[in-house]
């Protein structure tokens, strides 16, 4: 990651982290999350291949992801129509609910050699600058540790192809130098990690 990108990343984390958070209702979030359980799991721990787990994700990340689906920066045949009907309060409630759920390891097979190569790439590309040392995420940056392998592949490819919208463009820029082998190795590394919840 170029130094200018690293500095911008740190500044964004500082600014977003300092913004006031609306008082959200955890119990309301649990009720509002019931329709989400079919895909993301009743407690946000998905078991469907290719489906991301939401448990333990930073509340800011989930909230921003829902905003991006609502305003069209991210598109999905299921999520886009669902998010279109969400109010800001709904998104806040859902976000705090999922942030409070303990993440569990996904039932998936990870290639140890690819994961080892991915660990080196994560260091080389400074993934821990934004995602934290254990890749548990923070603020608007997602937890990628222990996430679904196929979902990680898909998302990294989308950032590389510039078809996935991210909040400040950092992931789109960071993904540009990645080869297909790099994406595969990084995905195996991230999927191999224990899914610690974001702080």
Backbone as a printed PyTorch tensor [residue, N CA C, xyz], in Angstrom:
tensor([[[  0.8500,  -1.1790,   0.0000],
         [  0.0000,   0.0000,   0.0000],
         [  0.8940,   1.2400,   0.0000]],

        [[  0.6730,   2.1890,  -0.9320],
         [  1.4790,   3.4060,  -0.9600],
         [  1.3140,   4.1930,   0.3430]],

        [[  2.3640,   4.9380,   0.7550],
         [  2.2810,   5.7080,   2.0010],
         [  1.0950,   6.6600,   2.0380]],

        [[  0.7770,   7.2920,   0.8960],
         [ -0.3480,   8.2400,   0.8750],
         [ -1.6640,   7.5310,   1.1650]],

        [[ -1.8050,   6.3100,   0.6600],
         [ -3.0100,   5.5290,   0.9110],
         [ -3.0890,   5.1320,   2.3770]],

        [[ -1.9670,   4.7880,   2.9570],
         [ -1.9110,   4.4110,   4.3660],
         [ -2.3000,   5.5950,   5.2530]],

        [[ -1.7880,   6.7790,   4.9370],
         [ -2.1090,   7.9870,   5.7060],
         [ -3.6010,   8.3060,   5.5890]],

        [[ -4.1440,   8.2280,   4.3660],
         [ -5.5690,   8.4790,   4.1490],
         [ -6.4100,   7.4860,   4.9430]],

        [[ -5.9770,   6.2370,   4.9480],
         [ -6.6930,   5.2000,   5.6790],
         [ -6.7530,   5.5150,   7.1680]],

        [[ -5.6330,   5.8910,   7.7440],
         [ -5.5820,   6.2190,   9.1740],
         [ -6.4710,   7.4270,   9.4760]],

        [[ -6.4300,   8.4400,   8.6110],
         [ -7.2690,   9.6250,   8.8060],
         [ -8.7520,   9.2750,   8.7490]],

        [[ -9.1360,   8.4250,   7.7960],
         [-10.5410,   8.0200,   7.6770],
         [-10.9990,   7.2790,   8.9240]],

        [[-10.1650,   6.3790,   9.4230],
         [-10.5140,   5.6290,  10.6300],
         [-10.6910,   6.5680,  11.8210]],

        [[ -9.8320,   7.5820,  11.9050],
         [ -9.9000,   8.5310,  13.0120],
         [-11.1740,   9.3590,  12.9390]],

        [[-11.4990,   9.8560,  11.7470],
         [-12.6820,  10.6960,  11.5780],
         [-13.9580,   9.8940,  11.8220]],

        [[-14.0660,   8.7090,  11.1880],
         [-15.2770,   7.9050,  11.3330],
         [-15.4370,   7.4430,  12.7680]],

        [[-14.3380,   7.0750,  13.4130],
         [-14.4000,   6.6230,  14.7950],
         [-14.8290,   7.7170,  15.7540]],

        [[-14.6310,   8.9800,  15.3690],
         [-14.9800,  10.0970,  16.2520],
         [-16.4160,  10.5690,  16.0660]],

        [[-17.1100,  10.0780,  15.0340],
         [-18.4730,  10.5210,  14.7880],
         [-19.4100,   9.9960,  15.8680]],

        [[-20.4240,  10.7740,  16.2200],
         [-21.3630,  10.3100,  17.2400],
         [-22.1990,   9.1410,  16.7170]],

        [[-22.4880,   8.1920,  17.5730],
         [-23.2660,   7.0280,  17.1930],
         [-24.6770,   7.1840,  17.7500]],

        [[-25.6760,   6.9710,  16.9150],
         [-27.0720,   7.0260,  17.3600],
         [-27.2930,   5.8920,  18.3460]],

        [[-28.0250,   6.1690,  19.3880],
         [-28.3480,   5.1300,  20.3620],
         [-29.2490,   4.1150,  19.6780]],

        [[-28.7250,   2.9210,  19.4840],
         [-29.4710,   1.8770,  18.7980],
         [-30.0550,   0.9100,  19.8160]],

        [[-31.0540,   0.1720,  19.3880],
         [-31.7900,  -0.7320,  20.2610],
         [-31.4380,  -2.1720,  19.8890]],

        [[-30.7030,  -2.8460,  20.7700],
         [-30.2410,  -4.2100,  20.5240],
         [-31.4110,  -5.1780,  20.3720]],

        [[-32.4080,  -5.0660,  21.2270],
         [-33.5610,  -5.9750,  21.1550],
         [-34.3570,  -5.7350,  19.8740]],

        [[-34.5120,  -4.4790,  19.4930],
         [-35.1840,  -4.1750,  18.2200],
         [-34.3780,  -4.7560,  17.0660]],

        [[-33.0540,  -4.6890,  17.1630],
         [-32.1960,  -5.2630,  16.1360],
         [-32.3850,  -6.7660,  16.0150]],

        [[-32.5430,  -7.4450,  17.1430],
         [-32.7690,  -8.8940,  17.1210],
         [-34.0620,  -9.2120,  16.3770]],

        [[-35.1170,  -8.4600,  16.6660],
         [-36.3960,  -8.6930,  15.9870],
         [-36.2900,  -8.3810,  14.4950]],

        [[-35.6250,  -7.2850,  14.1760],
         [-35.5020,  -6.8850,  12.7680],
         [-34.6070,  -7.8330,  11.9810]],

        [[-33.7220,  -8.5670,  12.6760],
         [-32.7980,  -9.4970,  12.0110],
         [-33.4480, -10.8310,  11.6710]],

        [[-34.6630, -11.0920,  12.1530],
         [-35.2910, -12.3900,  11.9080],
         [-35.3650, -12.7560,  10.4250]],

        [[-35.7590, -11.8410,   9.5230],
         [-35.7860, -12.2180,   8.1020],
         [-34.3860, -12.4900,   7.5260]],

        [[-33.3610, -11.9210,   8.1560],
         [-31.9780, -12.0770,   7.6710],
         [-31.4240, -13.4670,   7.9760]],

        [[-32.0310, -14.1470,   8.9690],
         [-31.5150, -15.4230,   9.4440],
         [-31.4870, -16.5110,   8.3980]],

        [[-32.3890, -16.4690,   7.4280],
         [-32.4340, -17.5170,   6.4060],
         [-31.1160, -17.6090,   5.6410]],

        [[-30.4640, -16.4840,   5.4350],
         [-29.1840, -16.4780,   4.6990],
         [-27.9850, -16.3210,   5.6280]],

        [[-28.0840, -15.3900,   6.5760],
         [-26.9310, -15.0340,   7.4080],
         [-26.8780, -15.7940,   8.7350]],

        [[-27.8430, -16.6770,   8.9990],
         [-27.8840, -17.4170,  10.2540],
         [-28.6520, -16.6320,  11.2980]],

        [[-29.3400, -17.3470,  12.1890],
         [-30.1930, -16.6990,  13.1900],
         [-29.4250, -15.7090,  14.0550]],

        [[-28.1510, -16.0160,  14.3340],
         [-27.3300, -15.1280,  15.1650],
         [-26.2310, -14.4420,  14.3620]],

        [[-26.3820, -14.4480,  13.0390],
         [-25.3790, -13.8030,  12.1860],
         [-24.2220, -14.6960,  11.7960]],

        [[-24.2340, -15.9580,  12.2160],
         [-23.2060, -16.9180,  11.8250],
         [-23.7520, -17.7730,  10.6810]],

        [[-23.4460, -17.3560,   9.4650],
         [-23.9600, -18.0350,   8.2780],
         [-23.2780, -19.3820,   8.0930]],

        [[-23.9980, -20.3220,   7.4970],
         [-23.4330, -21.6300,   7.1680],
         [-23.5200, -21.9210,   5.6790]],

        [[-24.1870, -21.0630,   4.9230],
         [-24.3200, -21.2450,   3.4750],
         [-23.0340, -20.7840,   2.8010]],

        [[-22.4860, -21.6300,   1.9320],
         [-21.2580, -21.2820,   1.2090],
         [-21.5000, -20.0270,   0.3770]],

        [[-20.5630, -19.0860,   0.4640],
         [-20.6590, -17.8390,  -0.2870],
         [-21.4040, -16.7340,   0.4290]],

        [[-21.9900, -17.0700,   1.5830],
         [-22.7680, -16.0870,   2.3390],
         [-21.9250, -15.5600,   3.5000]],

        [[-21.7950, -14.2440,   3.6370],
         [-20.9730, -13.7100,   4.7240],
         [-21.6520, -13.8410,   6.0850]],

        [[-20.8370, -14.0630,   7.0940],
         [-21.3170, -14.0070,   8.4740],
         [-21.2810, -12.5590,   8.9270]],

        [[-22.2930, -12.1630,   9.6860],
         [-22.3900, -10.7950,  10.1920],
         [-22.0580, -10.7070,  11.6750]],

        [[-22.0410, -11.8390,  12.3500],
         [-21.7520, -11.8510,  13.7870],
         [-20.3540, -11.2980,  14.0480]],

        [[-20.2670, -10.3990,  15.0250],
         [-18.9820,  -9.8400,  15.4050],
         [-18.4430,  -8.7840,  14.4610]],

        [[-19.2320,  -8.3800,  13.4700],
         [-18.7730,  -7.3190,  12.5700],
         [-18.9080,  -5.9790,  13.2990]],

        [[-17.9690,  -5.0530,  13.0590],
         [-18.1130,  -3.7200,  13.6570],
         [-19.4480,  -3.0900,  13.2290]],

        [[-20.1260,  -2.4530,  14.1670],
         [-21.4330,  -1.8630,  13.8670],
         [-21.3440,  -0.8370,  12.7360]],

        [[-20.2730,  -0.0340,  12.7330],
         [-20.1140,   0.9640,  11.6710],
         [-20.0560,   0.2920,  10.3050]],

        [[-19.3440,  -0.8360,  10.2130],
         [-19.2130,  -1.5220,   8.9220],
         [-20.5780,  -1.9960,   8.4300]],

        [[-21.3220,  -2.6870,   9.3020],
         [-22.6200,  -3.2160,   8.8760],
         [-23.5590,  -2.0830,   8.4800]],

        [[-23.5380,  -1.0020,   9.2570],
         [-24.3950,   0.1390,   8.9420],
         [-24.0510,   0.7160,   7.5670]],

        [[-22.7580,   0.9220,   7.3070],
         [-22.3480,   1.4770,   6.0110],
         [-22.6520,   0.5100,   4.8690]],

        [[-22.5010,  -0.7960,   5.1100],
         [-22.8150,  -1.7730,   4.0600],
         [-24.2940,  -1.6810,   3.6870]],

        [[-25.1610,  -1.5470,   4.6890],
         [-26.5910,  -1.4370,   4.4150],
         [-26.9160,  -0.1340,   3.6760]],

        [[-26.2420,   0.9440,   4.0520],
         [-26.4410,   2.2140,   3.3320],
         [-26.0410,   2.0600,   1.8650]],

        [[-24.9070,   1.3910,   1.6220],
         [-24.4450,   1.2120,   0.2350],
         [-25.4200,   0.3610,  -0.5690]],

        [[-26.0140,  -0.6570,   0.0520],
         [-27.0490,  -1.4320,  -0.6470],
         [-28.2780,  -0.5680,  -0.9010]],

        [[-28.6400,   0.2610,   0.0880],
         [-29.8350,   1.0980,  -0.0640],
         [-29.6600,   2.1460,  -1.1550]],

        [[-28.4490,   2.7530,  -1.2350],
         [-28.2800,   3.8250,  -2.2290],
         [-27.7220,   3.3410,  -3.5670]],

        [[-27.5030,   2.0230,  -3.7000],
         [-27.1190,   1.4680,  -4.9990],
         [-25.6330,   1.3690,  -5.2580]],

        [[-24.7800,   1.7530,  -4.2990],
         [-23.3400,   1.6010,  -4.5110],
         [-22.9160,   0.1370,  -4.4650]],

        [[-23.6880,  -0.6800,  -3.7660],
         [-23.5280,  -2.1320,  -3.8220],
         [-24.8390,  -2.6870,  -4.3290]],

        [[-24.7520,  -3.7130,  -5.1820],
         [-25.9570,  -4.2780,  -5.7630],
         [-25.9780,  -5.7870,  -5.5260]],

        [[-27.1420,  -6.2750,  -5.1410],
         [-27.3390,  -7.6940,  -4.9330],
         [-28.8290,  -7.9590,  -5.1140]],

        [[-29.1920,  -9.0550,  -5.8080],
         [-30.6180,  -9.2830,  -6.0740],
         [-31.4670,  -9.4780,  -4.8220]],

        [[-30.8700,  -9.9160,  -3.7170],
         [-31.6240, -10.0930,  -2.4790],
         [-31.4420,  -8.8890,  -1.5590]],

        [[-30.1890,  -8.4650,  -1.3550],
         [-29.9060,  -7.4010,  -0.3940],
         [-30.4110,  -6.0320,  -0.8390]],

        [[-30.3030,  -5.7190,  -2.1100],
         [-30.7060,  -4.3820,  -2.5750],
         [-32.1790,  -4.0960,  -2.3000]],

        [[-33.1120,  -5.0040,  -2.6690],
         [-34.5250,  -4.7250,  -2.3560],
         [-34.8000,  -4.7050,  -0.8540]],

        [[-34.1030,  -5.5490,  -0.0840],
         [-34.2950,  -5.5690,   1.3700],
         [-33.8490,  -4.2400,   1.9710]],

        [[-32.6570,  -3.7650,   1.5900],
         [-32.1070,  -2.5340,   2.1660],
         [-32.8830,  -1.3010,   1.7230]],

        [[-33.5260,  -1.3770,   0.5720],
         [-34.2750,  -0.2200,   0.0610],
         [-35.3530,   0.2320,   1.0340]],

        [[-35.8590,  -0.6850,   1.8520],
         [-36.9450,  -0.3650,   2.7760],
         [-36.4760,  -0.0700,   4.1940]],

        [[-35.1730,  -0.0540,   4.4260],
         [-34.6600,   0.1610,   5.7790],
         [-34.5060,   1.6420,   6.0890]],

        [[-34.9380,   2.0200,   7.2830],
         [-34.6920,   3.3870,   7.7580],
         [-33.3000,   3.4350,   8.3850]],

        [[-32.8260,   4.6340,   8.6870],
         [-31.5410,   4.7630,   9.3740],
         [-31.5950,   4.0800,  10.7410]],

        [[-32.7350,   4.1770,  11.4250],
         [-32.8890,   3.5330,  12.7310],
         [-32.8430,   2.0110,  12.5990]],

        [[-33.4800,   1.4830,  11.5460],
         [-33.4280,   0.0320,  11.3090],
         [-31.9800,  -0.4280,  11.1440]],

        [[-31.2300,   0.3110,  10.3460],
         [-29.8400,  -0.0610,  10.0800],
         [-29.0040,   0.0000,  11.3470]],

        [[-29.2290,   1.0170,  12.1640],
         [-28.4860,   1.1430,  13.4150],
         [-28.8050,  -0.0190,  14.3510]],

        [[-30.0880,  -0.3770,  14.4440],
         [-30.4920,  -1.4780,  15.3180],
         [-29.9060,  -2.8060,  14.8460]],

        [[-29.9830,  -3.0720,  13.5510],
         [-29.4050,  -4.3020,  12.9950],
         [-27.8990,  -4.3520,  13.2310]],

        [[-27.2480,  -3.2350,  13.0510],
         [-25.7930,  -3.1720,  13.1760],
         [-25.3220,  -3.4800,  14.5880]],

        [[-25.9880,  -2.9080,  15.5980],
         [-25.5570,  -3.1810,  16.9710],
         [-25.9020,  -4.6050,  17.3830]],

        [[-26.9910,  -5.1280,  16.8530],
         [-27.3440,  -6.5190,  17.1590],
         [-26.2580,  -7.4660,  16.6460]],

        [[-25.8860,  -7.3240,  15.3850],
         [-24.8840,  -8.2350,  14.8250],
         [-23.5090,  -8.0320,  15.4660]],

        [[-23.1670,  -6.7980,  15.8040],
         [-21.8780,  -6.5420,  16.4530],
         [-21.7920,  -7.2560,  17.8020]],

        [[-22.9310,  -7.4280,  18.4700],
         [-22.9580,  -8.0460,  19.7990],
         [-22.9390,  -9.5730,  19.7560]],

        [[-23.1120, -10.1670,  18.5710],
         [-23.1620, -11.6320,  18.4710],
         [-21.7550, -12.2120,  18.3360]],

        [[-21.4130, -13.2270,  19.1390],
         [-20.0770, -13.8230,  19.0270],
         [-19.9200, -14.5960,  17.7120]],

        [[-18.8590, -14.3020,  16.9700],
         [-18.6490, -15.0290,  15.7140],
         [-18.1150, -16.4360,  15.9730]],

        [[-18.5140, -17.3680,  15.0950],
         [-18.0240, -18.7490,  15.1870],
         [-17.2600, -19.1100,  13.9200]],

        [[-16.3570, -20.0740,  14.0690],
         [-15.5720, -20.5540,  12.9300],
         [-16.4950, -21.1870,  11.8950]],

        [[-16.2410, -20.9080,  10.6260],
         [-17.0360, -21.4730,   9.5380],
         [-16.6330, -22.9190,   9.2820]],

        [[-17.5860, -23.7930,   8.9280],
         [-17.2390, -25.1670,   8.5570],
         [-16.7220, -25.1950,   7.1220]],

        [[-15.4120, -25.0420,   6.9540],
         [-14.8250, -24.9740,   5.6170],
         [-13.4080, -25.5300,   5.6420]],

        [[-12.9560, -25.9740,   4.4960],
         [-11.6160, -26.5340,   4.3700],
         [-10.7000, -25.4590,   3.7870]],

        [[ -9.6000, -25.2030,   4.4820],
         [ -8.6450, -24.1790,   4.0600],
         [ -7.3210, -24.8580,   3.7220]],

        [[ -6.7050, -24.4470,   2.6240],
         [ -5.4140, -24.9850,   2.1960],
         [ -4.3030, -24.3000,   2.9950]],

        [[ -3.5440, -25.0840,   3.7650],
         [ -2.5190, -24.5160,   4.6580],
         [ -1.4150, -23.8070,   3.8860]],

        [[ -1.0050, -24.3470,   2.7370],
         [  0.0630, -23.7160,   1.9470],
         [ -0.4120, -22.3770,   1.3860]],

        [[ -1.6350, -22.3420,   0.9010],
         [ -2.1840, -21.0780,   0.3820],
         [ -2.3420, -20.0640,   1.5080]],

        [[ -2.7770, -20.5350,   2.6770],
         [ -2.9400, -19.6360,   3.8220],
         [ -1.5970, -19.0440,   4.2360]],

        [[ -0.5280, -19.8470,   4.2120],
         [  0.8110, -19.3510,   4.5650],
         [  1.2710, -18.2950,   3.5700]],

        [[  1.0230, -18.5400,   2.2820],
         [  1.3810, -17.5540,   1.2550],
         [  0.5330, -16.2930,   1.4210]],

        [[ -0.7320, -16.4750,   1.7960],
         [ -1.6220, -15.3410,   2.0050],
         [ -1.2070, -14.4890,   3.1860]],

        [[ -0.6510, -15.1260,   4.2120],
         [ -0.1760, -14.3710,   5.3810],
         [  0.9410, -13.4210,   4.9780]],

        [[  1.8560, -13.9010,   4.1310],
         [  2.9420, -13.0360,   3.6440],
         [  2.3810, -11.8780,   2.8180]],

        [[  1.3810, -12.1640,   1.9890],
         [  0.7680, -11.1100,   1.1780],
         [  0.0510, -10.0780,   2.0520]],

        [[ -0.5970, -10.5450,   3.1100],
         [ -1.2970,  -9.6230,   4.0160],
         [ -0.3100,  -8.6670,   4.6680]],

        [[  0.8780,  -9.1650,   4.9810],
         [  1.9250,  -8.3020,   5.5430],
         [  2.4360,  -7.3370,   4.4800]],

        [[  2.7090,  -7.8640,   3.3010],
         [  3.2320,  -7.0540,   2.1950],
         [  2.2780,  -5.9110,   1.8290]],

        [[  0.9890,  -6.2020,   1.8210],
         [ -0.0100,  -5.2030,   1.4030],
         [ -0.6310,  -4.4420,   2.5700]],

        [[ -0.0750,  -4.6220,   3.7780],
         [ -0.4820,  -3.8580,   4.9650],
         [ -1.9680,  -4.0090,   5.3120]],

        [[ -2.4860,  -5.2210,   5.1620],
         [ -3.9010,  -5.4530,   5.4780],
         [ -4.2310,  -5.1170,   6.9310]],

        [[ -3.2530,  -5.3160,   7.8060],
         [ -3.4900,  -5.0720,   9.2320],
         [ -3.5730,  -3.5810,   9.5630]],

        [[ -3.1720,  -2.7090,   8.6460],
         [ -3.2700,  -1.2670,   8.8840],
         [ -4.7110,  -0.8500,   9.1280]],

        [[ -5.6200,  -1.4430,   8.3940],
         [ -7.0340,  -1.0850,   8.5250],
         [ -7.8450,  -2.1660,   9.2410]],

        [[ -7.5730,  -3.4320,   8.9250],
         [ -8.3760,  -4.5340,   9.4640],
         [ -7.9220,  -4.9810,  10.8560]],

        [[ -6.8660,  -4.3820,  11.4050],
         [ -6.2560,  -4.7110,  12.6950],
         [ -5.3700,  -5.9580,  12.5740]],

        [[ -4.5290,  -6.1450,  13.5810],
         [ -3.5540,  -7.2290,  13.5620],
         [ -4.1580,  -8.6070,  13.4450]],

        [[ -5.3260,  -8.8190,  14.0650],
         [ -5.9830, -10.1290,  13.9940],
         [ -7.0770, -10.1690,  12.9270]],

        [[ -7.1530,  -9.1190,  12.1140],
         [ -8.1290,  -8.9620,  11.0360],
         [ -9.5700,  -9.0190,  11.5470]],

        [[ -9.7650,  -8.5470,  12.8000],
         [-11.1010,  -8.5240,  13.3960],
         [-11.9020,  -7.2910,  12.9810]],

        [[-11.2700,  -6.3670,  12.2920],
         [-11.9680,  -5.1770,  11.8090],
         [-12.1090,  -4.1050,  12.8760]],

        [[-12.5180,  -2.9270,  12.4260],
         [-12.7450,  -1.8000,  13.3270],
         [-13.4910,  -0.7120,  12.5700]],

        [[-14.3190,   0.0140,  13.2750],
         [-15.0740,   1.1170,  12.6730],
         [-15.7740,   0.6610,  11.3950]],

        [[-15.4630,   1.2860,  10.2490],
         [-16.1270,   0.9210,   8.9980],
         [-15.4010,  -0.1910,   8.2530]],

        [[-14.3680,  -0.7650,   8.8490],
         [-13.5590,  -1.8140,   8.2200],
         [-14.0290,  -3.1730,   8.7430]],

        [[-14.3640,  -4.1090,   7.8530],
         [-14.9620,  -5.3650,   8.3050],
         [-13.9860,  -6.3450,   8.9460]],

        [[-14.5770,  -7.2370,   9.7460],
         [-13.8410,  -8.4110,  10.2140],
         [-13.7780,  -9.3720,   9.0370]],

        [[-12.5550,  -9.7250,   8.6210],
         [-12.3910, -10.7200,   7.5620],
         [-11.8490, -12.0310,   8.1190]],

        [[-11.3640, -12.0200,   9.3450],
         [-10.8630, -13.2340,   9.9820],
         [-11.9880, -14.2450,  10.1410]],

        [[-11.7660, -15.4530,   9.6260],
         [-12.7430, -16.5180,   9.7790],
         [-13.9740, -16.3760,   8.9130]],

        [[-13.9500, -15.4540,   7.9590],
         [-15.0940, -15.2400,   7.0760],
         [-15.1650, -16.3800,   6.0520]],

        [[-16.2870, -16.4970,   5.3700],
         [-16.4830, -17.5520,   4.3740],
         [-15.4780, -17.4260,   3.2270]],

        [[-14.8390, -18.5370,   2.9050],
         [-13.7850, -18.5530,   1.8870],
         [-14.3010, -18.0870,   0.5300]],

        [[-15.4210, -18.6290,   0.0910],
         [-15.9370, -18.2600,  -1.2270],
         [-16.3530, -16.7910,  -1.2690]],

        [[-16.9240, -16.3060,  -0.1900],
         [-17.3060, -14.8970,  -0.1140],
         [-16.0650, -14.0000,  -0.2100]],

        [[-14.9900, -14.3760,   0.4930],
         [-13.7560, -13.5910,   0.4390],
         [-13.1900, -13.5500,  -0.9740]],

        [[-13.1720, -14.6910,  -1.6370],
         [-12.7050, -14.7250,  -3.0410],
         [-13.5350, -13.7700,  -3.8970]],

        [[-14.8600, -13.9130,  -3.7890],
         [-15.7720, -13.1160,  -4.6080],
         [-15.5750, -11.6190,  -4.3750]],

        [[-15.4440, -11.2380,  -3.1050],
         [-15.3270,  -9.8190,  -2.7920],
         [-13.9890,  -9.2360,  -3.2480]],

        [[-12.9030,  -9.9790,  -3.0390],
         [-11.5990,  -9.4940,  -3.5090],
         [-11.5820,  -9.3520,  -5.0260]],

        [[-12.1790, -10.3230,  -5.7260],
         [-12.2600, -10.2220,  -7.1990],
         [-13.0820,  -9.0040,  -7.6090]],

        [[-14.1590,  -8.7400,  -6.8740],
         [-15.0190,  -7.5960,  -7.2080],
         [-14.3000,  -6.2740,  -6.9770]],

        [[-13.5100,  -6.1830,  -5.8960],
         [-12.7220,  -4.9680,  -5.6810],
         [-11.7030,  -4.7970,  -6.7970]],

        [[-11.0680,  -5.8800,  -7.1870],
         [-10.0800,  -5.8260,  -8.2770],
         [-10.7480,  -5.3570,  -9.5750]],

        [[-11.9560,  -5.8850,  -9.8410],
         [-12.6880,  -5.5200, -11.0690],
         [-13.4030,  -4.1770, -10.9500]],

        [[-13.3610,  -3.5790,  -9.7550],
         [-14.0050,  -2.2980,  -9.4660],
         [-15.5190,  -2.3690,  -9.6350]],

        [[-16.0770,  -3.5390,  -9.2830],
         [-17.5310,  -3.7120,  -9.3260],
         [-18.1360,  -3.7430,  -7.9290]],

        [[-17.3030,  -3.7350,  -6.8840],
         [-17.7880,  -3.6460,  -5.5020],
         [-17.4940,  -2.2410,  -4.9980]],

        [[-18.5270,  -1.5660,  -4.5130],
         [-18.3270,  -0.2160,  -4.0130],
         [-17.8730,  -0.2380,  -2.5670]],

        [[-16.7680,   0.4380,  -2.2810],
         [-16.3670,   0.5710,  -0.8880],
         [-16.4210,   2.0450,  -0.5100]],

        [[-16.5040,   2.2930,   0.7730],
         [-16.8250,   3.6180,   1.2860],
         [-15.8830,   4.7010,   0.7840]],

        [[-14.5890,   4.4740,   0.9160],
         [-13.6240,   5.5090,   0.5780],
         [-12.6950,   5.1210,  -0.5690]],

        [[-12.9140,   3.9600,  -1.1790],
         [-12.1150,   3.5360,  -2.3270],
         [-10.7990,   2.8620,  -1.9800]],

        [[-10.5230,   2.6780,  -0.6980],
         [ -9.2330,   2.1050,  -0.3050],
         [ -9.0870,   0.6480,  -0.7370]],

        [[-10.1620,  -0.1390,  -0.5830],
         [-10.0610,  -1.5520,  -0.9690],
         [ -9.9650,  -1.7020,  -2.4790]],

        [[-10.6700,  -0.8810,  -3.2070],
         [-10.5670,  -0.9320,  -4.6660],
         [ -9.1260,  -0.6620,  -5.0860]],

        [[ -8.5100,   0.3480,  -4.4850],
         [ -7.1250,   0.6730,  -4.8080],
         [ -6.1730,  -0.4250,  -4.3430]],

        [[ -6.3940,  -0.9510,  -3.1400],
         [ -5.5050,  -1.9780,  -2.5940],
         [ -5.5590,  -3.2640,  -3.3950]],

        [[ -6.6960,  -3.5600,  -4.0230],
         [ -6.8580,  -4.8150,  -4.7650],
         [ -6.2390,  -4.7850,  -6.1590]],

        [[ -5.9270,  -3.6000,  -6.6720],
         [ -5.4630,  -3.5180,  -8.0570],
         [ -4.1820,  -4.3230,  -8.3510]],

        [[ -3.1800,  -4.3400,  -7.4680],
         [ -1.9790,  -5.1150,  -7.7940],
         [ -2.1210,  -6.6230,  -7.5800]],

        [[ -3.2580,  -7.0880,  -7.0680],
         [ -3.4090,  -8.5110,  -6.7380],
         [ -3.6450,  -9.3500,  -7.9850]],

        [[ -2.9120, -10.4550,  -8.0750],
         [ -3.1630, -11.4400,  -9.1330],
         [ -4.2610, -12.3860,  -8.6580]],

        [[ -4.7380, -13.2420,  -9.5520],
         [ -5.7370, -14.2300,  -9.1510],
         [ -5.1650, -15.1670,  -8.0860]],

        [[ -3.8800, -15.5260,  -8.2170],
         [ -3.2410, -16.3810,  -7.2050],
         [ -3.1490, -15.6510,  -5.8680]],

        [[ -2.8610, -14.3530,  -5.9070],
         [ -2.8110, -13.5610,  -4.6700],
         [ -4.1770, -13.5640,  -3.9770]],

        [[ -5.2230, -13.3620,  -4.7600],
         [ -6.5800, -13.3480,  -4.2080],
         [ -6.9070, -14.6850,  -3.5520]],

        [[ -6.5580, -15.7530,  -4.2450],
         [ -6.8090, -17.0960,  -3.7040],
         [ -6.0620, -17.3010,  -2.3850]],

        [[ -4.8020, -16.9150,  -2.3500],
         [ -3.9890, -17.1040,  -1.1480],
         [ -4.4710, -16.2240,   0.0080]],

        [[ -4.7840, -14.9790,  -0.2930],
         [ -5.2960, -14.0870,   0.7580],
         [ -6.6190, -14.5990,   1.3170]],

        [[ -7.4800, -15.0830,   0.4490],
         [ -8.7700, -15.6050,   0.9070],
         [ -8.5710, -16.7950,   1.8380]],

        [[ -7.6550, -17.6920,   1.4970],
         [ -7.3860, -18.8530,   2.3560],
         [ -6.8000, -18.4090,   3.6940]],

        [[ -5.9270, -17.4090,   3.6690],
         [ -5.3480, -16.9200,   4.9220],
         [ -6.4210, -16.3250,   5.8310]],

        [[ -7.2390, -15.4330,   5.2900],
         [ -8.2720, -14.7860,   6.0920],
         [ -9.2710, -15.7950,   6.6270]],

        [[ -9.6520, -16.7450,   5.7870],
         [-10.6180, -17.7630,   6.2150],
         [-10.0590, -18.6690,   7.2910]],

        [[ -8.7260, -18.8100,   7.3280],
         [ -8.0940, -19.7230,   8.2870],
         [ -8.0310, -19.1610,   9.7010]],

        [[ -8.2040, -17.8620,   9.8470],
         [ -8.0230, -17.2150,  11.1630],
         [ -9.2360, -17.4180,  12.0650]],

        [[ -8.9820, -17.4440,  13.3620],
         [-10.0820, -17.5170,  14.3210],
         [-10.8950, -16.2330,  14.2390]],

        [[-12.2100, -16.3310,  14.1850],
         [-13.0370, -15.1320,  13.9990],
         [-13.2880, -14.3480,  15.2890]],

        [[-12.2800, -13.6030,  15.7240],
         [-12.4480, -12.7800,  16.9180],
         [-13.3820, -11.6210,  16.6160]],

        [[-14.2610, -11.2590,  17.5620],
         [-15.1470, -10.1150,  17.3160],
         [-14.3640,  -8.8150,  17.2920]],

        [[-14.8700,  -7.8430,  16.5670],
         [-14.2410,  -6.5190,  16.5320],
         [-14.3200,  -5.9010,  17.9100]],

        [[-13.3360,  -5.0490,  18.2660],
         [-13.3500,  -4.3950,  19.5810],
         [-14.5060,  -3.4130,  19.7090]]])
